[in-house]
Amino acid sequence: MIGKRTSKSAIALVLAGFAASSVVMAQSSGGDPLAEYREMMGDDNPAEFSVMRGEELWTTARGPNNVSLEKCDLGSGPGVTEGVYANLPRYFKDAGRVMDLETRLLHCMETLQGIARADALEQRFGDGAKQSDFEALAAFIAEDSRGLKLSVPLRHKAERKAYALGEQIFFYRAGPHDFACATCHAQSGVRIRLQDLPNLTDAADAQKAYSGWPAYRISQGEVRTMQWRMRDCLRQQRFPELGFGSEASVALITYLAHQADGATMEAPGLKR
C-alpha cells in the first residue's frame, strides 16, 4: 500500500509545482482556478503525502505509553479505519459525548498513548512549515471512506442535541458585522470573489461541499480539516476563536454532516 501511495505522490509532487501557478494565472484572468488545477492534476492529489504520513502516525508507537493508535476505536472497533469517517460525528459511550474525528483522535492520544492534552494540542493545524498530526491522520482515515455513503442518522439523543445546537449556531448572528454562518451559506447562487458559496441548507449543495473534507487547500498548500474549516469560518465572522474539539465545534460539524447525509465521500478533496 505504501509503495502505491509513494508512486502516486511522487507524480503529484512534480505536477503540483506546475499546477499551482495556474491558480494565480486563472485568478488574474477571471477563469476558474480550481477547475484548471484539477484538470492539470488529474487523479493525483498532493493530499497523498498527508495520507502517507497519517498512516505512519497511526501505526507508530508514541507518547509516554509507547503505543500506536491501532487500538483506537473510531466507532467500528479498535483499529478499524475503513468506513468510519462516513459515520462521524457520533456518540461515544466511553467518552459520554458526541465526537467528530479529530476530537476522537485527541481522546485516543490522551487515553491510549498517554499524551497530555496540552502537548497534543500544541499544534492543532499546519502552519506552512509543519503539518499537524491531526491533519495527517484525518487525511489517512478519511481516504478509507472514499466512495462510501455518508450516514449520520442521529439515532442517539446526544446526537440529536448536538445537531440542534449546531443548527442554532449556524443561524446565530452576532459580532461586529452581525454575521452568521447562514449569512454566506443559506442562499443559492452566491459568490465571494472567485468562489461559489454552497447553500448548506440545501441537501445537494451540502453533500457536494461536505464530501470533499478534509481537503488539500491549493491556496495554502496544506491539508485542512473540518475543525479548521469551522474555526476559520467563525474567524471570518469576527467571533471569538472556536475551541478545538469543543462542544460548539462538534455541534456545527454534526449539523453539516447530517445536512449532507447520503453524500458519496470523496475526501481528501481539493479546495481553493
VENPEJO-V676187 format. One record per residue. N is the residue number from 0. RES is the residue in one small letter. PHI is phi in degrees with one decimal (none if undefined). Layout:
((N & RES & PHI) (N & RES & PHI))
//
This chain:
((0 & m & none) (1 & i & -63.9) (2 & g & -60.0) (3 & k & -62.0) (4 & r & -68.2) (5 & t & -63.0) (6 & s & -63.7) (7 & k & -63.3) (8 & s & -70.8) (9 & a & -62.6) (10 & i & -64.6) (11 & a & -61.6) (12 & l & -63.2) (13 & v & -64.7) (14 & l & -74.2) (15 & a & -60.9) (16 & g & -62.0) (17 & f & -74.5) (18 & a & -69.9) (19 & a & -60.0) (20 & s & -65.0) (21 & s & -68.6) (22 & v & -64.3) (23 & v & -62.9) (24 & m & -64.0) (25 & a & -67.5) (26 & q & -64.2) (27 & s & -74.6) (28 & s & -97.2) (29 & g & 84.4) (30 & g & -80.7) (31 & d & -100.4) (32 & p & -64.0) (33 & l & -67.4) (34 & a & -63.2) (35 & e & -66.6) (36 & y & -63.4) (37 & r & -62.1) (38 & e & -63.0) (39 & m & -70.6) (40 & m & -76.9) (41 & g & 63.7) (42 & d & -85.3) (43 & d & -90.1) (44 & n & -139.1) (45 & p & -57.1) (46 & a & -62.3) (47 & e & -56.7) (48 & f & -63.5) (49 & s & -68.2) (50 & v & -59.9) (51 & m & -63.7) (52 & r & -67.4) (53 & g & -63.0) (54 & e & -63.5) (55 & e & -65.1) (56 & l & -64.0) (57 & w & -64.0) (58 & t & -100.9) (59 & t & -94.0) (60 & a & -68.9) (61 & r & -144.7) (62 & g & 78.8) (63 & p & -56.5) (64 & n & -86.0) (65 & n & 51.0) (66 & v & -129.6) (67 & s & -88.1) (68 & l & -90.2) (69 & e & -68.2) (70 & k & -103.3) (71 & c & -72.5) (72 & d & -96.4) (73 & l & -95.0) (74 & g & 125.4) (75 & s & -122.2) (76 & g & 111.5) (77 & p & -55.6) (78 & g & 83.5) (79 & v & -79.6) (80 & t & -112.5) (81 & e & -64.7) (82 & g & 82.0) (83 & v & -70.8) (84 & y & -64.1) (85 & a & -72.8) (86 & n & -119.3) (87 & l & -114.8) (88 & p & -70.8) (89 & r & -156.4) (90 & y & -81.6) (91 & f & -116.6) (92 & k & -62.9) (93 & d & -66.8) (94 & a & -99.6) (95 & g & 69.4) (96 & r & -158.9) (97 & v & -80.9) (98 & m & -133.1) (99 & d & -90.9) (100 & l & -60.3) (101 & e & -66.2) (102 & t & -64.4) (103 & r & -69.0) (104 & l & -61.9) (105 & l & -60.4) (106 & h & -58.1) (107 & c & -70.8) (108 & m & -60.7) (109 & e & -72.7) (110 & t & -81.2) (111 & l & -92.4) (112 & q & -90.4) (113 & g & 76.0) (114 & i & -78.3) (115 & a & -62.8) (116 & r & -55.6) (117 & a & -62.5) (118 & d & -69.9) (119 & a & -64.0) (120 & l & -94.9) (121 & e & -58.5) (122 & q & -130.5) (123 & r & -81.4) (124 & f & -134.4) (125 & g & -63.9) (126 & d & -117.5) (127 & g & 95.7) (128 & a & -98.0) (129 & k & -143.1) (130 & q & -83.1) (131 & s & -78.6) (132 & d & -63.3) (133 & f & -62.9) (134 & e & -67.1) (135 & a & -67.1) (136 & l & -63.8) (137 & a & -63.4) (138 & a & -62.9) (139 & f & -62.0) (140 & i & -72.4) (141 & a & -62.9) (142 & e & -61.8) (143 & d & -77.1) (144 & s & -114.4) (145 & r & -58.7) (146 & g & 88.2) (147 & l & -93.9) (148 & k & -85.1) (149 & l & -67.5) (150 & s & -139.5) (151 & v & -126.5) (152 & p & -80.6) (153 & l & 60.8) (154 & r & -77.6) (155 & h & -85.6) (156 & k & -61.1) (157 & a & -68.0) (158 & e & -70.0) (159 & r & -66.7) (160 & k & -66.9) (161 & a & -63.7) (162 & y & -60.1) (163 & a & -62.9) (164 & l & -66.8) (165 & g & -62.1) (166 & e & -63.9) (167 & q & -62.8) (168 & i & -65.6) (169 & f & -57.4) (170 & f & -98.8) (171 & y & -78.2) (172 & r & -101.6) (173 & a & -167.4) (174 & g & 82.6) (175 & p & -64.7) (176 & h & -105.4) (177 & d & 54.1) (178 & f & -98.2) (179 & a & -133.6) (180 & c & -54.2) (181 & a & -66.2) (182 & t & -56.8) (183 & c & -100.1) (184 & h & -125.2) (185 & a & -130.5) (186 & q & -144.8) (187 & s & -96.3) (188 & g & 74.4) (189 & v & -105.6) (190 & r & -131.5) (191 & i & -128.7) (192 & r & 54.5) (193 & l & -96.6) (194 & q & -104.1) (195 & d & -72.6) (196 & l & -102.5) (197 & p & -67.6) (198 & n & -86.2) (199 & l & -78.4) (200 & t & -90.6) (201 & d & -100.9) (202 & a & -58.0) (203 & a & -64.2) (204 & d & -65.0) (205 & a & -63.4) (206 & q & -64.0) (207 & k & -64.6) (208 & a & -72.8) (209 & y & -72.8) (210 & s & -65.6) (211 & g & -96.9) (212 & w & -100.1) (213 & p & -64.3) (214 & a & -145.8) (215 & y & -82.7) (216 & r & -88.7) (217 & i & -60.6) (218 & s & -68.2) (219 & q & -112.6) (220 & g & 64.7) (221 & e & -138.8) (222 & v & -80.8) (223 & r & -118.7) (224 & t & -115.5) (225 & m & -67.4) (226 & q & -61.2) (227 & w & -65.3) (228 & r & -60.7) (229 & m & -64.5) (230 & r & -61.4) (231 & d & -72.1) (232 & c & -62.2) (233 & l & -69.7) (234 & r & -61.3) (235 & q & -68.4) (236 & q & -82.1) (237 & r & 65.6) (238 & f & -85.7) (239 & p & -58.9) (240 & e & -60.7) (241 & l & -78.7) (242 & g & -66.9) (243 & f & -64.4) (244 & g & 74.0) (245 & s & -68.8) (246 & e & -58.3) (247 & a & -65.4) (248 & s & -65.1) (249 & v & -68.1) (250 & a & -63.4) (251 & l & -61.1) (252 & i & -66.6) (253 & t & -62.7) (254 & y & -59.4) (255 & l & -67.7) (256 & a & -63.1) (257 & h & -69.2) (258 & q & -59.9) (259 & a & -94.8) (260 & d & -50.0) (261 & g & 94.9) (262 & a & -66.7) (263 & t & -85.9) (264 & m & -70.9) (265 & e & -127.5) (266 & a & -81.1) (267 & p & -70.8) (268 & g & -100.2) (269 & l & -118.7) (270 & k & -128.7) (271 & r & -63.8))
//
